Amino acid sequence: MVRHRLHMVFALGRFNEGVQWVQELNDACRAAGCVEGKLWSAGFGKVNECVVEYDYPDLAAMERDIERFQSTAGTMAIFRRGVDVGAPEHWPWDELLIESPTLA
């Protein structure tokens, strides 16, 4: 399994707008046949830090999904609106986790 995480910090006073943005992004992903993300909020750390998490069976599936996402105008238009809810002093960042194999 492969897990892609998009970390971002919603601006103070804009948390609910950030949640709405993720919901709209998921709606667009569903319409485009892309994987939907789960929104998590960090309990400790930066105020309003959130993680949108996407699970894939393997790297090839993730690559196909990202290609579909990036080549669909609707998903990209909503994705770009994320700058409206993000805290300007924090850049979003990605994380990729790959399930560890069983060692012999």
For each residue, the residues with C-beta under 8 A, 3 or more apart:
1: 55 56 57 58 98 99
2: 55 56 57 58 59 61 62 96 97 98 99
3: 53 54 55 56 96 97 98
4: 53 54 56 62 94 95 96 97
5: 51 52 53 54 94 95 96 97
6: 37 51 52 53 54 92 93 94
7: 49 50 51 92 93 94 95
8: 18 49 50 52 82 86 90 92 93
9: 46 47 48 49 50 86 87 90
10: 14 15 17 18 48 50 85 86 87
11: 14 18 48 85 86 87 88
12: 47 48 87
13:
14: 10 11 17 18 48 85
15: 10 18 19 48
16: 19 20
17: 10 14 20 21 84 85
18: 8 10 11 14 15 21 22 48 50 85 86
19: 15 16 22 23 39
20: 16 17 23 24
21: 17 18 24 25 78 81 82 84 85
22: 18 19 25 26 37 39 50 52
23: 19 20 26 27
24: 20 21 27 28 78
25: 21 22 28 29 37 52 75 78 79 82
26: 22 23 29 30 36 37
27: 23 24 30 31
28: 24 25 31 32 72 74 75 78
29: 25 26 32 34 35 36 37 69 75
30: 26 27 33 34 36
31: 27 28 74
32: 28 29 68 69 72 74 75
33: 30 68
34: 29 30 65 68 69 72 75
35: 29 54 55 56 65
36: 26 29 30 54
37: 6 22 25 26 29 52 53 54
38: 52 53 54
39: 19 22 50 51 52 53
40: 50 51 52 53
41: 48 49 50 51
42: 45 46 49 50 51
43:
44:
45: 42 49
46: 9 42 49 90
47: 9 12
48: 9 10 11 12 14 15 18 41 87
49: 7 8 9 41 42 45 46 90
50: 7 8 9 10 18 22 39 40 41 42
51: 5 6 7 39 40 41 42
52: 5 6 8 22 25 37 38 39 40
53: 3 4 5 6 37 38 39 40
54: 3 4 5 6 35 36 37 38 62 65
55: 1 2 3 35
56: 1 2 3 4 35 59 61 62 65
57: 1 2 61
58: 1 2 61 62
59: 2 56 62 63 98
60: 63 64
61: 2 56 57 58 64 65
62: 2 4 54 56 58 59 65 66
63: 59 60 66 67
64: 60 61 67 68
65: 34 35 54 56 61 62 68 69
66: 62 63 69 70
67: 63 64 70 71
68: 32 33 34 64 65 71 72
69: 29 32 34 65 66 72 75 76 79
70: 66 67 75 76
71: 67 68
72: 28 32 34 68 69 75 76
73: 76 77
74: 28 31 32 77 78
75: 25 28 29 32 34 69 70 72 78 79
76: 69 70 72 73 79 80
77: 73 74 80 81
78: 21 24 25 28 74 75 81 82
79: 25 69 75 76 82
80: 76 77 83
81: 21 77 78 84 85
82: 8 21 25 78 79 85 86 92
83: 80 86
84: 17 21 81
85: 10 11 14 17 18 21 81 82
86: 8 9 10 11 18 82 83 90 92
87: 9 10 11 12 48 90
88: 11
89:
90: 8 9 46 49 86 87
91:
92: 6 7 8 82 86
93: 6 7 8
94: 4 5 6 7
95: 4 5 7
96: 2 3 4 5
97: 2 3 4 5
98: 1 2 3 59
99: 1 2
100:
101:
102:
103:
104:
